Amino acid sequence: MKKPSKLLLLLLIMATPVAFGAGAGSAKKVEAPAAAQAYKPTSPQINRAELDALLAKPDQLLIIDLRRPDEVSSIGGFPVYLSIQADQLEKSLDFIPKERTIVTVSNHAGRSGKAADLLTSKGYKVAGYVGAQYYEAEGGKLTKIAIPAPKPAKKHKH
């Protein structure tokens, strides 16, 4: 009777991960719809006219661009801004002046909406958030900065 018991035990041990794996798969399916819900900012989204009015008073405004440098160079940005990657914003709060009105920027206003809400919750004066591509689509002008070509390598004389 020992051999069938060992075989049965071996089958149970091998079947356990399959049983737990099947349960985990169904749990992931339940979580998927919740993850698909997009974040809805509570801060106002700013249109071109509103941003242009704020840009007319540059001494009172701080634009925080949350995009990567390659996004800014390929799409364009604003003439003066503070560049902070979205995932570094909370760690950078000590560098952001509280006396200025803030507008956060990303490409389509996803990251900037979250950032505007975060800054508002930390006591900053936030006018709202904007998507740079929406601003441009409304006729706003973005500053495009060409990335300089790499310098050719110097040849060493022997």
ABEGO torsion letter per residue (X at the ends): XAAAAAAAAAAAAAAAAAAAAAAAAAAAAAAAAAAABBBBBABBBBBAAAAAAAAABAAABBBBBABBAAAAAAAEBBABBBBBBAAAAAAAAAABBAABBBBBBBAAGAAAAAAAAAAAAAGBBBAEBBBAAAAAAAGBBBBBBBBBBBBBBBBBBX
